[in-house]
Amino acid sequence: MYAKSRISRRGSPEVRKRLYEATLSAARHDHKIQAIYRRPKEKGKPDKVARVAAARKPPLSAHAIDQNGRSFRGSEQIGT
């Protein structure tokens, strides 16, 4: 039997908290975040797992944009 996985404790707790809280609203109003949120929910995952998945996507996209040295092209990058 495997131990239940948890959200990483790396990074700023305040930033993690703010991203999670922002996802509560974004999952209701932003179509790109809604799509990211729905995928785990459709697979039967708990609500918190879906929220964490949706909260991770924008900072990961921002980091990828920064690392590639490209300019932001709009919302198509968040949903891909």
N, C-alpha and C positions, 0 to 999 in steps of 0.2 A: 504494500500500500504506500502511496506517495503522500508526502506532506502537502498541505494546501499552499499554493504559491501566493506570494504577497507582492504588493507594489514595492519597487526598489526604494531604499532609503537614501540613495545618493542624491546629491544636489540640495538645493535650498528647500527646506520644508515650506517656507512661505510661498515660493513659486509653485510648488506642487499643489498646495492648497488653492491658490488663485486660479491655476489652470483647471483644476477639478470643478471649482465653483462656477467658472465661466462656461464650462461645458454644460452645466445644468440648464442654462438659458439657451445656449447655442444649439443644443440637441432639439430644442423646440422650434427655433426660428431660422436657423441657417441650414439650407438644403444640403450643402456639402458635408457638414458635420452630422446632419441627420443620417445620411447614407453610411457614414463610418460607424455611427452609433447603432444603426439597425443590423448590420452584418453579424456581430456577435449575438445580439438578441435573437435573431432568426435561428441561430445555431443552439439556442437554449441556454446561453450563458447568463449569469446574474446581471442585474442592472449595473452594479458597481464595476464589473469587468468591462461592460460596454462603455461606460463613462470614462474609464481610464484609457481605453483604446482611443476614444474620440479626443480626449485631452492631450494625448501624446502627439497626434498628427500635426497640428500647426507648428509646434517648436521643431519637430523633426524636419518638416518642410523648410522652415526658415534656416535651419542649420545646413541643409543640402544646398539651398540657394546661395548661402554665404560661402560654403566650401567650393562650389563650382564657379564662383565669381560672376554669376549671371544676374541679370536684373529680374525682378519679380514680374511674371507675365499675367498675373491675375489669378482668379480662383481655380482655374483648371489644375494648378499644381497641388492644391490641398487635397483634392479628391483622387489623385492618382497614386 
